[in-house]
Amino acid sequence: MDSLYSFGSTLDQPSFFEVAAQERILPSLFSAFEHAITVLASRHTRLLRIHKYRDEFFYAFVMLIQRQSLALSNGSLSEILFGLRRADVSSGSLPDTKRRLSLVFLVLLPYLERKLERLCAPEIGDGDGDPDNEANQERQGQDTFSMPTEVRDLVRLTVPASWRRNNSLRDLTTATASNMWAKLRECIRLVYPWVHAGKEAIVLSFFILFLFNRINCSSPWLRFLNLELRRMSPEFAQKLAAEVAAARARQQAWAQGLWGAPLRGAARGGLWLWHAANDNFKMWAILLALAVKVADWWLADEAPAAP
C-alpha cells in the first residue's frame, strides 16, 4: 500500500476511484433531472413553473437529503453510497459545527455556482428570468403602443403635476437600478469565468495530489474544514447505531411525558413514521436516483419543444 500506484487506498482511507466516482453522482443526477423536467414541461404546461425554478426545487430537496445523510451517517449521500464518512483529522468524529458547514459546501456552493453559470451563459438557463430578455420584451411592448395626442393632452390637463413628477422619478429610479444591475452582471460575466477556472484548477490539483498519496484530503473544501474521508468501519457503524438508539429513546420518553392519551398516541405515531423513514433512508435515496435516471433514459431521444 506504500507504492506510488496504490491510488491512496488503505484499510481506512478510500481509493482515488471511489472518491472520483462519488463526486460525479449529484451532478449526473441534476443533468438527468434537468433534461427530464425540460421535456415534460414542453408537454405539460403545468410543469413550466417547476422548470423555471428547477434549480431551487432540486437543491432544496438535496438539502433535505444531505442533512439527513450527515445526521445519520456522518457523510453526504454520495459518500455513504460508497461506504464513506467524513471525519475530523484530529478527533476522528464529525462535530455539529462542521456538519452544518459541510451542508453549506454540499448544497449552497453548488447552487450559487449554478446560478452564476446561468448568468454568465444565458443559453444554459434557456432565457428564464433573464432581466435582459424581460427588459427587451417590455421595451418592444412600449414601442408598439403609442398614446394618441388627444389622450396625452387630456392626461396632462387632468393629472396633477406632482403625480407626473412622482411617476417620472419612479421611472428614473427603475432605469437607474436596471442600468446598475446590467453593469454588475457584465462585471460578473467578465470575472466569474476566471474565478471558476481557478477553482477547477485547485480541485484538479487536490485530486492529483490525493492520487499520489501526497495529501489525505481529496477536496479543497474538506481541507478548509480540516476533514477527510474515511471508510465506514463496522465498529463506527455500531457506534452510530448506539447513538441513534439513545436519541430515539429520549424522543420516546418525551412523547410518553406528554399530557393526554390522544396527544401521546399521535406523537408516538409520528416518531414511528420518522424513524421508519430514517431506517430506510438509503434505500429510498437509491430508488429516487434510479427513478430520475430511468426518466432521463426514457426521454433521452426526445428534445424539448421550441418555445
C-alpha positions in Angstrom: 0.0 0.0 0.0 3.0 2.3 0.2 3.5 2.0 -3.6 3.2 5.0 -5.8 0.4 3.3 -7.6 -1.7 2.4 -4.6 -4.0 5.3 -5.6 -4.4 6.4 -2.0 -6.3 3.3 -0.8 -5.7 1.8 2.6 -7.9 -0.1 5.0 -9.2 3.2 6.4 -8.7 5.6 3.5 -10.7 5.3 0.3 -9.2 4.9 -3.1 -8.9 7.6 -5.8 -11.6 5.9 -7.9 -14.1 5.8 -5.1 -13.6 9.5 -4.4 -13.8 10.4 -8.0 -16.9 8.3 -8.6 -18.8 9.7 -5.7 -18.1 13.3 -6.8 -20.0 12.7 -10.0 -23.2 11.3 -8.6 -25.1 14.5 -7.8 -24.0 16.4 -11.0 -25.2 13.5 -13.1 -28.5 13.3 -11.2 -29.0 17.1 -11.8 -28.4 16.7 -15.5 -30.9 13.8 -15.7 -33.4 15.8 -13.6 -33.0 18.9 -15.8 -33.4 17.0 -19.0 -36.4 15.1 -17.8 -38.2 18.2 -16.4 -37.5 20.1 -19.6 -39.0 17.5 -21.8 -42.0 17.0 -19.5 -42.6 20.8 -19.3 -42.6 21.0 -23.1 -45.5 18.5 -23.0 -47.4 19.7 -19.9 -47.6 23.5 -19.4 -48.4 22.9 -15.7 -44.8 22.0 -15.2 -43.4 25.2 -16.6 -43.2 26.8 -13.2 -41.2 23.8 -11.9 -39.0 24.1 -14.9 -38.4 27.8 -14.3 -37.3 27.1 -10.7 -35.7 23.7 -11.3 -32.5 24.8 -9.6 -34.4 25.8 -6.4 -36.5 22.6 -6.4 -33.6 20.3 -6.9 -31.2 21.9 -4.4 -34.0 22.3 -1.8 -34.6 18.6 -2.0 -30.9 17.9 -2.0 -30.5 19.9 1.2 -33.1 17.7 3.0 -31.3 14.6 1.7 -27.9 15.8 2.7 -29.0 17.0 6.1 -30.4 13.6 6.9 -27.4 11.8 5.5 -24.9 13.9 7.6 -27.0 13.4 10.7 -27.4 9.6 10.3 -24.1 8.6 8.7 -21.6 11.5 9.0 -21.4 11.7 5.3 -23.1 13.0 2.2 -25.5 11.0 0.1 -22.9 10.1 -2.5 -20.3 9.3 0.2 -22.5 6.8 2.1 -23.4 5.1 -1.1 -19.7 4.2 -1.4 -19.4 3.3 2.3 -17.5 6.5 3.2 -17.9 9.0 6.0 -16.5 12.4 7.0 -14.1 12.7 10.0 -12.2 15.4 11.6 -8.5 14.9 11.0 -7.6 15.3 14.7 -10.5 13.7 16.6 -11.9 11.3 14.0 -15.5 12.4 14.7 -17.8 15.0 13.0 -18.7 17.9 15.2 -22.1 19.6 14.8 -20.4 22.8 13.6 -18.5 21.1 10.8 -21.7 19.1 9.9 -23.5 22.3 9.3 -20.6 23.8 7.4 -20.4 20.6 5.3 -24.1 21.2 4.4 -23.2 24.7 3.2 -20.4 23.4 0.9 -22.5 20.5 -0.3 -25.7 22.4 -1.2 -25.3 26.2 -1.1 -22.0 26.4 -3.0 -23.1 24.3 -6.0 -26.4 26.2 -6.1 -24.6 29.6 -6.3 -22.2 28.2 -8.8 -25.1 27.0 -11.0 -26.8 30.4 -10.8 -23.6 32.2 -11.8 -23.1 29.9 -14.7 -26.7 30.7 -15.9 -25.9 34.4 -15.5 -22.7 34.2 -17.5 -24.1 31.9 -20.2 -27.8 32.7 -20.8 -28.1 29.7 -23.1 -27.7 27.4 -20.1 -30.8 29.0 -18.5 -32.8 29.0 -21.7 -33.5 32.7 -21.1 -35.6 32.0 -18.0 -35.7 35.0 -15.7 -33.1 36.9 -17.8 -33.5 40.5 -17.0 -32.3 41.5 -20.4 -35.0 39.4 -22.1 -37.7 40.8 -19.9 -36.5 44.4 -20.4 -36.3 43.9 -24.2 -39.8 42.5 -24.2 -41.0 45.4 -22.2 -39.3 47.9 -24.5 -40.8 46.2 -27.5 -44.2 46.4 -26.0 -43.8 50.1 -25.3 -42.6 50.7 -28.8 -45.6 49.1 -30.4 -48.0 51.2 -28.4 -48.2 54.9 -29.0 -50.6 57.1 -26.9 -52.8 59.3 -29.1 -52.1 63.0 -28.8 -55.6 63.9 -27.6 -55.3 61.4 -24.7 -51.8 62.7 -23.8 -53.1 66.3 -23.7 -56.1 65.2 -21.6 -53.8 63.4 -19.1 -51.6 66.4 -18.9 -54.6 68.6 -18.0 -56.3 66.3 -15.6 -53.4 64.6 -13.7 -51.7 66.9 -11.1 -48.1 67.9 -11.9 -46.9 66.3 -8.6 -48.2 62.9 -9.7 -46.4 63.3 -13.0 -43.2 64.2 -11.3 -43.5 61.2 -9.0 -44.0 58.9 -11.9 -41.1 60.4 -13.7 -38.9 60.0 -10.6 -40.1 56.3 -10.3 -39.2 55.7 -13.9 -35.8 57.3 -13.4 -35.2 55.1 -10.3 -36.2 52.0 -12.2 -34.0 52.8 -15.1 -31.0 53.6 -12.8 -31.5 50.3 -11.0 -31.7 48.4 -14.3 -28.5 50.1 -15.5 -26.7 49.2 -12.3 -27.8 45.6 -12.5 -26.7 45.4 -16.1 -23.2 46.7 -15.2 -23.0 44.4 -12.3 -24.0 41.4 -14.4 -21.4 42.4 -17.1 -18.7 42.6 -14.4 -19.7 39.1 -13.2 -19.6 37.8 -16.7 -16.0 39.1 -17.1 -14.7 37.9 -13.7 -16.5 34.7 -12.9 -15.0 32.6 -15.8 -11.6 33.2 -14.4 -12.7 32.5 -10.8 -14.3 29.3 -12.0 -11.2 28.3 -13.9 -9.1 28.9 -10.8 -11.4 26.8 -8.6 -11.3 24.0 -11.1 -7.5 24.1 -11.2 -7.3 23.9 -7.4 -9.8 21.0 -7.3 -7.8 19.2 -10.0 -4.5 19.7 -8.1 -6.1 18.3 -5.0 -7.2 15.2 -6.9 -3.7 14.7 -8.4 -2.0 15.1 -5.0 -4.5 12.7 -3.4 -3.9 10.2 -6.3 -0.2 10.0 -5.4 -0.6 10.0 -1.6 0.7 13.5 -1.0 -2.4 14.7 0.9 -5.2 12.9 2.7 -7.9 15.4 1.6 -9.4 14.9 -1.8 -11.1 18.3 -1.9 -10.2 21.8 -1.0 -13.5 22.2 0.9 -12.6 19.2 3.1 -9.2 20.7 3.7 -10.8 24.1 4.6 -12.9 22.2 7.2 -10.0 20.1 8.4 -11.9 17.0 7.4 -11.0 13.8 5.5 -12.9 10.9 4.0 -12.7 7.5 5.8 -14.2 4.1 5.3 -17.3 3.3 7.4 -15.9 0.6 9.6 -18.2 -1.9 11.4 -17.1 -0.5 14.8 -18.0 3.0 13.8 -21.3 1.9 12.3 -22.2 0.2 15.6 -21.2 3.4 17.5 -23.5 5.5 15.3 -26.3 2.9 15.7 -25.9 3.2 19.5 -26.1 7.0 19.4 -29.2 6.9 17.2 -30.8 4.4 19.6 -30.1 6.6 22.5 -31.5 9.7 20.8 -34.7 7.7 19.9 -35.1 6.6 23.5 -35.0 10.2 24.6 -37.6 11.1 21.9 -39.9 8.3 23.0 -39.5 9.4 26.7 -40.5 12.9 25.6 -43.6 11.6 23.8 -44.6 9.5 26.8 -44.5 12.5 29.0 -47.0 14.5 27.0 -50.3 15.2 28.6 -53.3 13.4 27.2 -53.6 9.9 25.6 -54.5 11.2 22.1 -51.5 13.5 22.1 -49.2 10.8 23.3 -50.5 8.4 20.6 -50.1 11.0 17.9 -46.5 11.8 19.0 -45.6 8.1 19.1 -47.1 7.5 15.7 -45.2 10.5 14.2 -42.0 9.3 15.7 -42.5 5.8 14.5 -43.0 7.1 10.9 -40.0 9.3 11.2 -37.8 6.5 12.5 -39.0 4.1 9.8 -38.2 6.7 7.1 -34.7 7.2 8.6 -34.1 3.4 8.8 -34.9 3.1 5.0 -33.3 6.4 4.1 -30.5 4.9 2.0 -32.9 2.6 0.1 -35.3 5.4 -0.7 -32.4 7.6 -1.9 -31.2 4.9 -4.2 -34.7 4.3 -5.6 -35.2 8.0 -6.2 -31.9 8.3 -8.0 -32.8 5.3 -10.1 -36.1 6.8 -11.0 -34.5 10.0 -12.1 -32.0 8.2 -14.3 -34.8 5.9 -15.8 -36.8 9.0 -16.6 -33.8 10.6 -18.3 -33.2 7.4 -20.3 -36.8 7.1 -21.3 -36.8 10.7 -22.6 -33.3 10.6 -24.0 -34.4 10.5 -27.6 -36.7 13.4 -27.2 -35.8 17.1 -27.4 -37.8 19.8 -25.7 -40.2 21.6 -27.9 -39.2 25.0 -29.1 -41.0 27.9 -27.4 
